[in-house]
Amino acid sequence: MITLKAKKLTSFSDKSIGLLGTSKPHPVYFQTRFGIHTFGMKYPIDVVILDKNDVVVKIKENLKPNKLFLWNPKFDQVIELPNGEIEKNKIKVGEKIKLFLF
């Protein structure tokens, strides 16, 4: 099991903006079924998609600015991380994630 801390984004505007406009990435968690984009971002990020049991179902390392990332819409839990965190934490598909949200 891997433990991650992330800021929970709940409002529509917070989820829409995500890490846009930030100069330094930090872990964020939110729920959406429609994929994410990095249009306007200034840096790449890592992305982890979880199922309802907090098990990793899809990962994307080094998602560069101005890209789309889509997944099966039955999964709606998203964690955006600073680039390199998937490798650093050895996150793999099938891994259980314990989230501490603030």
Secondary structure, DSSP 8 states (H G I E B T S, - for coil): -EEEEEEE--SHHHHHHTTTT-SS---EEEE-SS-EE-TT-SS-EEEEEE-TTSBEEEEEEEE-TT-EE---TT--EEEEEETTHHHHTT--TT-BEEEEE-
